[in-house]
């Protein structure tokens, strides 16, 4: 957990507002919905609150201030955000509720109708949440600070000091998206592409290395677009991370397939610290569906890219996201997607049913499928991708791989990940967290591999 230092306060609500009193430590709790980028940004906010003097507690605990970092990828995400707000208000009716993230940015009018929320801050100004909370504690007046995105907007400076995970650190290096897939609201919530300058990234990498982190994961909303606005490329950020002393592994978040040219693959393959796990968002294995989704590649390109990755890297894994039940998806189109997923043989796949997202083009498309149809197709796709997962794990048996150990399981097994993100469990008595060891993989279950330290 982050160190808790600084001035201490307590909250006392009066009428519609609250006033700070120096009579004890204020408690702040955070709840994050959505992606790794949101998790990184929550970490930054936690650091700010802790440095100011707030005691950081779990979201299920009694707190004086609750901060919700929202996600609005799906309408169900909005529903969950509302449920969290209600739960926190029940926990402490006098608590200050602050909400930030994609929901208020994409749907400011709807967010302002949530009467239980005292503070609303947009997705691009999360570093101002602490300032807004303290202002609210002074005057008790509701704060709404949601600035529309513009092309002149720059990357919000953020620098992570620590993470709850002891071995792996996430670094947000990119924000925004300009692809405008027909089902997605994120370009409206996150704005235009913007990138973390390399000199700022260098400092953050150095600090995380000095704190003992062995692995860093570079993440972004549209990670593949990193550098377009500042005259560099994603491989430049990867190279910088791989050449930082103390960092032993560098991993990438979700990628759009089109950025992985032969030249970029050659550069990545030449970096020994680069982890050959490629999360390539597929969405559908049917060209007609991809076109309606406004994706910018077809299955032929994706198939060729998968083959090139497997040719250039030793024992890589390819993971993905697959959507089923998109508007207009016929049975024939679904079967094409099913066959394509089976053909590629993903190491792991996140399968989800299309969810109507108001504000997107897909929400108005004809031939919307029923929930029953989507559930049936989800089940079939999960069966196929789970089988591919089992086959991938089985293919690791007999290999010798380096494993970065992270946690101890309840059964006493030490748990970690190989470079291609295969989960491995080893039965040993000593604590291995934070250590990298060569492991002979001796077996596989449906969920992970087992092995012996060499």
Helices and strands as residue ranges (DSSP letters): E 10-14, E 17-21, E 27-32, H 36-52, E 55-57, E 65-70, H 75-91, E 96-101, H 102-106, H 108-112, E 119-121, G 126-128, H 129-139, E 143-145, E 168-175, H 186-190, E 194-195, H 198-210, E 215-220, G 223-225, H 234-242, E 249-252, G 257-259, H 262-269, E 277-279, H 287-293, H 299-312, E 317-324, H 331-344, E 348-353, G 361-364, H 371-395, E 400-408, E 413-417, E 423-427, E 436-444, E 449-453
